[in-house]
């Protein structure tokens, strides 16, 4: 049998924030993303990378995300779902 097993990898919200700090987002967007992550971190400290899990948690747990207009939610969602490649 050939093929690779897909390994589920998790990352902490703290580590994701470290990665975001290196992305040079405009200050306004960076602050919005951090507010959403702060809300999520009250419920969990990690998430499955390369999935929609973090976006789903933003919609479920983050008042900061929920009160944003649709275009800002779309932008934040794109940041929260950006591809991550971790070397373990």
N, CA, C and O atoms as CSV, one atom per row, in Angstrom:
chain,resi,resn,atom,element,x,y,z
A,1,UNK,N,N,0.841,-1.179,0.000
A,1,UNK,CA,C,0.000,0.000,0.000
A,1,UNK,C,C,0.882,1.235,0.000
A,1,UNK,O,O,1.750,1.386,0.859
A,2,UNK,N,N,0.660,2.116,-0.961
A,2,UNK,CA,C,1.468,3.319,-1.057
A,2,UNK,C,C,0.674,4.522,-0.604
A,2,UNK,O,O,-0.551,4.477,-0.492
A,3,UNK,N,N,1.389,5.588,-0.347
A,3,UNK,CA,C,0.739,6.820,0.092
A,3,UNK,C,C,1.235,7.199,1.469
A,3,UNK,O,O,1.811,6.387,2.194
A,4,UNK,N,N,1.004,8.421,1.802
A,4,UNK,CA,C,1.439,8.929,3.096
A,4,UNK,C,C,0.227,9.154,3.986
A,4,UNK,O,O,-0.810,9.644,3.539
A,5,UNK,N,N,0.374,8.794,5.230
A,5,UNK,CA,C,-0.689,9.079,6.196
A,5,UNK,C,C,-0.648,10.563,6.534
A,5,UNK,O,O,0.422,11.130,6.762
A,6,UNK,N,N,-1.788,11.169,6.564
A,6,UNK,CA,C,-1.855,12.587,6.925
A,6,UNK,C,C,-1.770,12.699,8.444
A,6,UNK,O,O,-2.534,12.071,9.177
A,7,UNK,N,N,-0.837,13.499,8.883
A,7,UNK,CA,C,-0.641,13.669,10.314
A,7,UNK,C,C,-1.325,14.959,10.761
A,7,UNK,O,O,-1.058,16.034,10.224
A,8,UNK,N,N,-2.188,14.840,11.728
A,8,UNK,CA,C,-2.847,16.027,12.265
A,8,UNK,C,C,-1.873,16.769,13.158
A,8,UNK,O,O,-1.384,16.222,14.146
A,9,UNK,N,N,-1.596,18.004,12.811
A,9,UNK,CA,C,-0.674,18.811,13.594
A,9,UNK,C,C,-1.427,19.967,14.224
A,9,UNK,O,O,-2.243,20.633,13.588
A,10,UNK,N,N,-1.129,20.179,15.474
A,10,UNK,CA,C,-1.726,21.287,16.210
A,10,UNK,C,C,-0.654,22.315,16.510
A,10,UNK,O,O,0.532,21.994,16.589
A,11,UNK,N,N,-1.083,23.545,16.673
A,11,UNK,CA,C,-0.188,24.634,17.031
A,11,UNK,C,C,-0.882,25.426,18.139
A,11,UNK,O,O,-2.108,25.538,18.165
A,12,UNK,N,N,-0.095,25.961,19.032
A,12,UNK,CA,C,-0.698,26.780,20.082
A,12,UNK,C,C,-1.043,28.157,19.521
A,12,UNK,O,O,-0.441,28.622,18.553
A,13,UNK,N,N,-1.998,28.778,20.136
A,13,UNK,CA,C,-2.357,30.139,19.735
A,13,UNK,C,C,-1.168,31.062,19.968
A,13,UNK,O,O,-0.926,31.977,19.181
A,14,UNK,N,N,-0.431,30.825,21.041
A,14,UNK,CA,C,0.758,31.639,21.327
A,14,UNK,C,C,1.783,31.552,20.193
A,14,UNK,O,O,2.353,32.567,19.791
A,15,UNK,N,N,2.017,30.346,19.681
A,15,UNK,CA,C,2.963,30.169,18.575
A,15,UNK,C,C,2.425,30.830,17.298
A,15,UNK,O,O,3.191,31.421,16.536
A,16,UNK,N,N,1.126,30.730,17.067
A,16,UNK,CA,C,0.521,31.368,15.901
A,16,UNK,C,C,0.692,32.883,15.978
A,16,UNK,O,O,0.944,33.531,14.963
A,17,UNK,N,N,0.558,33.446,17.167
A,17,UNK,CA,C,0.783,34.882,17.349
A,17,UNK,C,C,2.227,35.234,17.018
A,17,UNK,O,O,2.485,36.260,16.389
A,18,UNK,N,N,3.172,34.392,17.434
A,18,UNK,CA,C,4.582,34.622,17.086
A,18,UNK,C,C,4.767,34.663,15.571
A,18,UNK,O,O,5.490,35.514,15.052
A,19,UNK,N,N,4.116,33.746,14.869
A,19,UNK,CA,C,4.200,33.709,13.402
A,19,UNK,C,C,3.589,34.980,12.812
A,19,UNK,O,O,4.161,35.585,11.906
A,20,UNK,N,N,2.431,35.380,13.328
A,20,UNK,CA,C,1.776,36.596,12.829
A,20,UNK,C,C,2.633,37.836,13.047
A,20,UNK,O,O,2.636,38.748,12.221
A,21,UNK,N,N,3.350,37.868,14.144
A,21,UNK,CA,C,4.204,39.022,14.431
A,21,UNK,C,C,5.295,39.202,13.380
A,21,UNK,O,O,5.824,40.301,13.212
A,22,UNK,N,N,5.628,38.130,12.679
A,22,UNK,CA,C,6.645,38.188,11.623
A,22,UNK,C,C,6.044,38.497,10.252
A,22,UNK,O,O,6.787,38.690,9.289
A,23,UNK,N,N,4.736,38.548,10.146
A,23,UNK,CA,C,4.058,38.720,8.856
A,23,UNK,C,C,3.936,40.170,8.397
A,23,UNK,O,O,3.581,40.411,7.243
A,24,UNK,N,N,4.212,41.116,9.241
A,24,UNK,CA,C,4.129,42.540,8.891
A,24,UNK,C,C,2.750,42.954,8.375
A,24,UNK,O,O,2.634,43.664,7.377
A,25,UNK,N,N,1.723,42.503,9.065
A,25,UNK,CA,C,0.373,42.976,8.742
A,25,UNK,C,C,0.276,44.455,9.087
A,25,UNK,O,O,0.964,44.919,9.996
A,26,UNK,N,N,-0.558,45.198,8.384
A,26,UNK,CA,C,-0.805,46.582,8.806
A,26,UNK,C,C,-1.281,46.585,10.265
A,26,UNK,O,O,-2.000,45.681,10.690
A,27,UNK,N,N,-0.882,47.589,11.011
A,27,UNK,CA,C,-1.153,47.653,12.449
A,27,UNK,C,C,-2.631,47.441,12.783
A,27,UNK,O,O,-2.958,46.690,13.702
A,28,UNK,N,N,-3.516,48.096,12.043
A,28,UNK,CA,C,-4.954,47.972,12.310
A,28,UNK,C,C,-5.425,46.524,12.187
A,28,UNK,O,O,-6.197,46.045,13.018
A,29,UNK,N,N,-4.961,45.831,11.153
A,29,UNK,CA,C,-5.349,44.434,10.943
A,29,UNK,C,C,-4.725,43.533,11.998
A,29,UNK,O,O,-5.362,42.605,12.497
A,30,UNK,N,N,-3.483,43.816,12.327
A,30,UNK,CA,C,-2.778,43.017,13.332
A,30,UNK,C,C,-3.522,43.084,14.668
A,30,UNK,O,O,-3.716,42.062,15.326
A,31,UNK,N,N,-3.931,44.272,15.062
A,31,UNK,CA,C,-4.658,44.464,16.323
A,31,UNK,C,C,-5.987,43.706,16.296
A,31,UNK,O,O,-6.369,43.097,17.295
A,32,UNK,N,N,-6.692,43.737,15.166
A,32,UNK,CA,C,-7.963,43.008,15.047
A,32,UNK,C,C,-7.756,41.508,15.209
A,32,UNK,O,O,-8.504,40.845,15.927
A,33,UNK,N,N,-6.736,40.974,14.537
A,33,UNK,CA,C,-6.465,39.540,14.620
A,33,UNK,C,C,-6.102,39.159,16.056
A,33,UNK,O,O,-6.566,38.137,16.562
A,34,UNK,N,N,-5.282,39.968,16.708
A,34,UNK,CA,C,-4.901,39.676,18.095
A,34,UNK,C,C,-6.112,39.691,19.023
A,34,UNK,O,O,-6.195,38.876,19.942
A,35,UNK,N,N,-7.047,40.603,18.796
A,35,UNK,CA,C,-8.264,40.654,19.617
A,35,UNK,C,C,-9.089,39.381,19.443
A,35,UNK,O,O,-9.612,38.833,20.414
A,36,UNK,N,N,-9.199,38.920,18.214
A,36,UNK,CA,C,-9.942,37.687,17.938
A,36,UNK,C,C,-9.247,36.499,18.600
A,36,UNK,O,O,-9.904,35.659,19.214
A,37,UNK,N,N,-7.935,36.427,18.479
A,37,UNK,CA,C,-7.192,35.324,19.092
A,37,UNK,C,C,-7.283,35.360,20.613
A,37,UNK,O,O,-7.325,34.310,21.254
A,38,UNK,N,N,-7.313,36.545,21.192
A,38,UNK,CA,C,-7.472,36.666,22.649
A,38,UNK,C,C,-8.820,36.088,23.078
A,38,UNK,O,O,-8.905,35.392,24.090
A,39,UNK,N,N,-9.868,36.373,22.316
A,39,UNK,CA,C,-11.188,35.809,22.624
A,39,UNK,C,C,-11.167,34.286,22.535
A,39,UNK,O,O,-11.695,33.600,23.410
A,40,UNK,N,N,-10.559,33.764,21.481
A,40,UNK,CA,C,-10.501,32.314,21.280
A,40,UNK,C,C,-9.698,31.654,22.393
A,40,UNK,O,O,-10.052,30.571,22.860
A,41,UNK,N,N,-8.619,32.302,22.819
A,41,UNK,CA,C,-7.735,31.698,23.825
A,41,UNK,C,C,-8.413,31.518,25.181
A,41,UNK,O,O,-7.895,30.802,26.039
A,42,UNK,N,N,-9.551,32.152,25.382
A,42,UNK,CA,C,-10.320,31.923,26.609
A,42,UNK,C,C,-10.988,30.547,26.595
A,42,UNK,O,O,-11.444,30.064,27.631
A,43,UNK,N,N,-11.044,29.917,25.413
A,43,UNK,CA,C,-11.719,28.630,25.253
A,43,UNK,C,C,-10.776,27.487,24.897
A,43,UNK,O,O,-11.072,26.328,25.188
A,44,UNK,N,N,-9.659,27.795,24.279
A,44,UNK,CA,C,-8.698,26.760,23.901
A,44,UNK,C,C,-7.325,27.395,23.745
A,44,UNK,O,O,-7.209,28.608,23.568
A,45,UNK,N,N,-6.290,26.572,23.812
A,45,UNK,CA,C,-4.937,27.112,23.644
A,45,UNK,C,C,-4.269,26.621,22.367
A,45,UNK,O,O,-3.123,26.978,22.094
A,46,UNK,N,N,-4.978,25.800,21.572
A,46,UNK,CA,C,-4.374,25.252,20.347
A,46,UNK,C,C,-5.444,24.969,19.306
A,46,UNK,O,O,-6.638,24.946,19.605
A,47,UNK,N,N,-4.991,24.755,18.085
A,47,UNK,CA,C,-5.920,24.442,16.997
A,47,UNK,C,C,-5.203,23.606,15.951
A,47,UNK,O,O,-3.974,23.578,15.894
A,48,UNK,N,N,-5.982,22.931,15.131
A,48,UNK,CA,C,-5.481,22.095,14.048
A,48,UNK,C,C,-5.049,22.990,12.892
A,48,UNK,O,O,-5.844,23.775,12.376
A,49,UNK,N,N,-3.784,22.869,12.488
A,49,UNK,CA,C,-3.298,23.720,11.403
A,49,UNK,C,C,-3.882,23.269,10.065
A,49,UNK,O,O,-4.310,22.127,9.900
A,50,UNK,N,N,-3.883,24.200,9.124
A,50,UNK,CA,C,-4.349,23.950,7.755
A,50,UNK,C,C,-5.760,23.365,7.739
A,50,UNK,O,O,-6.068,22.433,6.996
A,51,UNK,N,N,-6.594,23.944,8.583
A,51,UNK,CA,C,-8.002,23.554,8.652
A,51,UNK,C,C,-8.822,24.831,8.859
A,51,UNK,O,O,-8.275,25.926,8.988
A,52,UNK,N,N,-10.115,24.666,8.886
A,52,UNK,CA,C,-10.984,25.819,9.139
A,52,UNK,C,C,-11.320,25.960,10.623
A,52,UNK,O,O,-12.157,26.782,10.996
A,53,UNK,N,N,-10.675,25.168,11.463
A,53,UNK,CA,C,-11.003,25.147,12.891
A,53,UNK,C,C,-10.883,26.521,13.550
A,53,UNK,O,O,-11.764,26.911,14.316
A,54,UNK,N,N,-9.826,27.247,13.271
A,54,UNK,CA,C,-9.621,28.543,13.918
A,54,UNK,C,C,-10.681,29.556,13.469
A,54,UNK,O,O,-11.148,30.359,14.277
A,55,UNK,N,N,-11.054,29.522,12.209
A,55,UNK,CA,C,-12.112,30.411,11.706
A,55,UNK,C,C,-13.444,30.065,12.370
A,55,UNK,O,O,-14.202,30.959,12.746
A,56,UNK,N,N,-13.726,28.786,12.512
A,56,UNK,CA,C,-14.962,28.362,13.174
A,56,UNK,C,C,-14.985,28.824,14.628
A,56,UNK,O,O,-16.021,29.263,15.128
A,57,UNK,N,N,-13.843,28.724,15.306
A,57,UNK,CA,C,-13.777,29.185,16.694
A,57,UNK,C,C,-13.939,30.697,16.782
A,57,UNK,O,O,-14.532,31.198,17.737
A,58,UNK,N,N,-13.422,31.429,15.803
A,58,UNK,CA,C,-13.601,32.886,15.791
A,58,UNK,C,C,-15.085,33.228,15.710
A,58,UNK,O,O,-15.577,34.080,16.451
A,59,UNK,N,N,-15.790,32.560,14.809
A,59,UNK,CA,C,-17.224,32.814,14.653
A,59,UNK,C,C,-18.006,32.419,15.902
A,59,UNK,O,O,-18.995,33.062,16.255
A,60,UNK,N,N,-17.559,31.366,16.561
A,60,UNK,CA,C,-18.285,30.856,17.725
A,60,UNK,C,C,-17.963,31.616,19.011
A,60,UNK,O,O,-18.864,31.899,19.800
A,61,UNK,N,N,-16.696,31.947,19.229
A,61,UNK,CA,C,-16.253,32.437,20.533
A,61,UNK,C,C,-15.850,33.908,20.597
A,61,UNK,O,O,-15.710,34.451,21.693
A,62,UNK,N,N,-15.663,34.559,19.465
A,62,UNK,CA,C,-15.066,35.890,19.496
A,62,UNK,C,C,-16.070,37.015,19.244
A,62,UNK,O,O,-16.512,37.210,18.112
A,63,UNK,N,N,-16.432,37.754,20.294
A,63,UNK,CA,C,-17.269,38.936,20.088
A,63,UNK,C,C,-16.587,39.955,19.168
A,63,UNK,O,O,-17.256,40.644,18.398
A,64,UNK,N,N,-15.259,40.047,19.249
A,64,UNK,CA,C,-14.528,40.977,18.378
A,64,UNK,C,C,-14.748,40.616,16.909
A,64,UNK,O,O,-14.951,41.499,16.076
A,65,UNK,N,N,-14.708,39.327,16.590
A,65,UNK,CA,C,-14.935,38.857,15.219
A,65,UNK,C,C,-16.397,39.047,14.820
A,65,UNK,O,O,-16.691,39.522,13.723
A,66,UNK,N,N,-17.297,38.676,15.706
A,66,UNK,CA,C,-18.730,38.715,15.403
A,66,UNK,C,C,-19.229,40.117,15.087
A,66,UNK,O,O,-20.149,40.271,14.285
A,67,UNK,N,N,-18.644,41.140,15.698
A,67,UNK,CA,C,-19.136,42.507,15.473
A,67,UNK,C,C,-18.522,43.177,14.240
A,67,UNK,O,O,-18.924,44.283,13.879
A,68,UNK,N,N,-17.559,42.525,13.594
A,68,UNK,CA,C,-16.934,43.098,12.400
A,68,UNK,C,C,-17.870,43.018,11.200
A,68,UNK,O,O,-18.675,42.091,11.103
A,69,UNK,N,N,-17.772,43.984,10.281
A,69,UNK,CA,C,-18.526,43.875,9.022
A,69,UNK,C,C,-18.023,42.676,8.209
A,69,UNK,O,O,-16.913,42.191,8.430
A,70,UNK,N,N,-18.832,42.214,7.287
A,70,UNK,CA,C,-18.532,41.004,6.515
A,70,UNK,C,C,-17.177,41.066,5.818
A,70,UNK,O,O,-16.460,40.066,5.791
A,71,UNK,N,N,-16.808,42.217,5.252
A,71,UNK,CA,C,-15.529,42.298,4.539
A,71,UNK,C,C,-14.348,42.142,5.500
A,71,UNK,O,O,-13.336,41.542,5.138
A,72,UNK,N,N,-14.465,42.667,6.701
A,72,UNK,CA,C,-13.393,42.510,7.702
A,72,UNK,C,C,-13.351,41.075,8.222
A,72,UNK,O,O,-12.275,40.524,8.454
A,73,UNK,N,N,-14.524,40.475,8.404
A,73,UNK,CA,C,-14.553,39.068,8.810
A,73,UNK,C,C,-13.871,38.200,7.758
A,73,UNK,O,O,-13.139,37.270,8.095
A,74,UNK,N,N,-14.110,38.501,6.492
A,74,UNK,CA,C,-13.483,37.735,5.409
A,74,UNK,C,C,-11.966,37.882,5.456
A,74,UNK,O,O,-11.240,36.905,5.272
A,75,UNK,N,N,-11.485,39.104,5.701
A,75,UNK,CA,C,-10.045,39.312,5.787
A,75,UNK,C,C,-9.460,38.553,6.976
A,75,UNK,O,O,-8.460,37.849,6.832
A,76,UNK,N,N,-10.076,38.693,8.144
A,76,UNK,CA,C,-9.592,37.997,9.339
A,76,UNK,C,C,-9.621,36.487,9.105
A,76,UNK,O,O,-8.691,35.785,9.499
A,77,UNK,N,N,-10.661,35.990,8.479
A,77,UNK,CA,C,-10.755,34.560,8.168
A,77,UNK,C,C,-9.597,34.111,7.291
A,77,UNK,O,O,-9.056,33.023,7.487
A,78,UNK,N,N,-9.214,34.940,6.326
A,78,UNK,CA,C,-8.092,34.569,5.452
A,78,UNK,C,C,-6.783,34.504,6.234
A,78,UNK,O,O,-5.936,33.654,5.960
A,79,UNK,N,N,-6.617,35.394,7.198
A,79,UNK,CA,C,-5.410,35.354,8.037
A,79,UNK,C,C,-5.437,34.114,8.926
A,79,UNK,O,O,-4.429,33.420,9.055
A,80,UNK,N,N,-6.582,33.835,9.534
A,80,UNK,CA,C,-6.689,32.702,10.451
A,80,UNK,C,C,-6.565,31.355,9.745
A,80,UNK,O,O,-6.256,30.349,10.382
A,81,UNK,N,N,-6.802,31.330,8.447
A,81,UNK,CA,C,-6.724,30.067,7.709
A,81,UNK,C,C,-5.522,30.010,6.771
A,81,UNK,O,O,-5.467,29.163,5.879
A,82,UNK,N,N,-4.562,30.908,6.971
A,82,UNK,CA,C,-3.390,30.891,6.093
A,82,UNK,C,C,-2.644,29.567,6.254
A,82,UNK,O,O,-2.581,29.018,7.354
A,83,UNK,N,N,-2.077,29.055,5.156
A,83,UNK,CA,C,-1.347,27.788,5.230
A,83,UNK,C,C,-0.145,27.906,6.165
A,83,UNK,O,O,0.585,28.897,6.151
A,84,UNK,N,N,0.033,26.878,6.965
A,84,UNK,CA,C,1.181,26.816,7.870
A,84,UNK,C,C,1.963,25.551,7.575
A,84,UNK,O,O,1.394,24.470,7.423
A,85,UNK,N,N,3.253,25.699,7.497
A,85,UNK,CA,C,4.133,24.567,7.269
A,85,UNK,C,C,5.119,24.528,8.418
A,85,UNK,O,O,6.007,25.374,8.522
A,86,UNK,N,N,4.953,23.540,9.277
A,86,UNK,CA,C,5.781,23.444,10.469
A,86,UNK,C,C,6.787,22.322,10.309
A,86,UNK,O,O,6.466,21.247,9.802
A,87,UNK,N,N,7.978,22.579,10.737
A,87,UNK,CA,C,9.011,21.553,10.745
A,87,UNK,C,C,9.109,21.052,12.172
A,87,UNK,O,O,9.433,21.800,13.094
A,88,UNK,N,N,8.827,19.793,12.331
A,88,UNK,CA,C,8.833,19.212,13.675
A,88,UNK,C,C,10.106,18.443,13.917
A,88,UNK,O,O,10.293,17.881,14.996
